[in-house]
Amino acid sequence: MTHIPVMLEQAVDVLVHRLDGFYIDCTFGRGGHSAAILDKLSDQGRLMVIDKDPEAIAVAQTSMGHDARVSIVHGSFAQIKDACCGLSG
């Protein structure tokens, strides 16, 4: 079954204000919102995706793992502080 994100364009338009900003998708799922955010970001923009589901992480690694702007974290959004502190550069 395919998930269709609700109000995708509207949510991303409201969220993404800086093309070189840092954004976090705390519930990656299958990546619909993350992909739309990434499409708006410049080469200097950054996106962290977090999910507890190993299948979601596998999707993230396959679909976005090649993109240097993306950090993929297997865990809960409750660990967001630790995940952000673990970023380098």
C-alpha positions as CSV (number, residue, x, y, z in Angstrom):
1,M,0.0,0.0,0.0
2,T,1.3,3.5,-0.9
3,H,1.0,6.3,1.5
4,I,-0.2,9.6,0.0
5,P,0.9,12.6,2.2
6,V,-1.9,15.0,3.1
7,M,-1.5,18.6,2.1
8,L,2.1,18.0,1.1
9,E,2.7,21.2,-0.9
10,Q,1.0,23.4,1.7
11,A,2.9,21.9,4.6
12,V,6.3,22.2,2.9
13,D,5.6,25.7,1.7
14,V,4.8,26.8,5.2
15,L,7.8,25.0,6.7
16,V,10.7,25.7,4.3
17,H,11.6,29.4,4.7
18,R,15.4,29.1,4.1
19,L,16.7,27.2,1.2
20,D,20.0,26.7,3.1
21,G,18.3,25.9,6.4
22,F,18.4,22.8,8.6
23,Y,15.2,20.8,8.7
24,I,14.2,17.6,10.6
25,D,11.5,15.1,9.7
26,C,11.0,13.3,13.0
27,T,8.7,10.6,11.4
28,F,10.2,9.8,8.0
29,G,7.7,7.0,7.2
30,R,8.2,6.5,3.5
31,G,9.7,9.9,2.8
32,G,7.0,11.9,1.1
33,H,7.5,15.0,3.1
34,S,11.2,14.6,3.3
35,A,11.5,14.3,-0.5
36,A,9.5,17.5,-0.9
37,I,11.6,19.4,1.6
38,L,14.8,18.1,0.0
39,D,13.5,19.3,-3.4
40,K,13.3,22.8,-2.1
41,L,16.7,23.0,-0.4
42,S,19.8,24.4,-1.9
43,D,23.2,22.6,-1.9
44,Q,23.9,24.1,1.5
45,G,20.5,23.0,3.0
46,R,20.4,20.1,5.4
47,L,17.7,17.5,6.3
48,M,17.8,15.0,9.1
49,V,15.3,12.2,9.0
50,I,14.4,10.1,12.0
51,D,12.3,6.9,12.3
52,K,12.0,4.0,14.7
53,D,10.9,1.6,11.9
54,P,13.8,-0.3,10.4
55,E,11.9,-0.6,7.1
56,A,11.5,3.2,7.0
57,I,15.2,3.6,7.6
58,A,15.9,1.2,4.7
59,V,13.7,3.3,2.5
60,A,15.6,6.4,3.6
61,Q,18.9,4.8,2.9
62,T,17.8,3.7,-0.5
63,S,16.1,6.9,-1.6
64,M,18.2,9.6,0.2
65,G,21.4,7.9,1.5
66,H,23.4,9.1,-1.5
67,D,22.6,12.8,-0.8
68,A,25.2,14.5,1.3
69,R,22.6,17.0,2.6
70,V,20.7,14.2,4.4
71,S,21.4,12.6,7.8
72,I,19.5,9.4,8.5
73,V,18.9,8.4,12.2
74,H,17.3,5.2,13.3
75,G,15.6,6.0,16.5
76,S,12.8,8.0,18.2
77,F,12.1,11.7,17.8
78,A,12.5,11.7,21.6
79,Q,16.2,11.3,20.9
80,I,16.3,14.4,18.7
81,K,18.7,16.3,21.0
82,D,21.3,13.5,20.9
83,A,20.9,13.1,17.2
84,C,21.5,16.8,16.5
85,C,24.5,16.9,18.9
86,G,26.0,14.0,17.0
87,L,26.1,15.9,13.7
88,S,29.5,16.9,12.5
89,G,30.4,20.0,10.5
